[in-house]
Amino acid sequence: AATPESPSLPRDCLSYARAYWVAKNLIAWNVTDEEAFVYLYASREASLSVTDDGIEGHDVKIQLEPEQCRLPENVTQKFCHISNYKAFKVPDSMNVA
């Protein structure tokens, strides 16, 4: 079986994405500290793909804002397996309804 460290798959392969939308405006994501910007991509036609040039096929690209606080206690109690994930806020200007 391939692993994220496997040289046979690109490091940014979509099958290794590990994020959870835990509240209307909050995403929990297990990213490393050295990552400066985190984006949420969406495609109405489910046509996202990773190329040498980055993510393609998206209709929407949203930069997520890092939360200074950790994930809320009600989230970590319900989903204890993600308690160490970083919290990112979906901008208020984004309609996620």
ZIPEBEL-V312418 format. One record per backbone hydrogen bond with DSSP energy under -0.5 kcal/mol. NH is the residue of the N-H (numbers start at 0). CO is the residue of the C=O. If there is no record, write none. Layout:
# ZIPEBEL-V312418
nh:NH co:CO
nh:NH co:CO
This chain:
# ZIPEBEL-V312418
nh:5 co:2
nh:8 co:5
nh:12 co:9
nh:15 co:12
nh:16 co:13
nh:19 co:27
nh:21 co:19
nh:21 co:25
nh:22 co:25
nh:25 co:22
nh:26 co:87
nh:27 co:19
nh:28 co:85
nh:29 co:17
nh:30 co:28
nh:34 co:31
nh:35 co:33
nh:37 co:63
nh:39 co:61
nh:40 co:38
nh:41 co:59
nh:45 co:42
nh:48 co:55
nh:50 co:48
nh:50 co:53
nh:53 co:50
nh:55 co:48
nh:58 co:41
nh:59 co:41
nh:61 co:39
nh:63 co:37
nh:63 co:61
nh:64 co:88
nh:65 co:63
nh:66 co:86
nh:74 co:71
nh:75 co:71
nh:76 co:72
nh:77 co:73
nh:78 co:74
nh:81 co:78
nh:82 co:79
nh:84 co:81
nh:85 co:28
nh:87 co:26
nh:88 co:64
nh:89 co:24
nh:93 co:90
nh:95 co:93
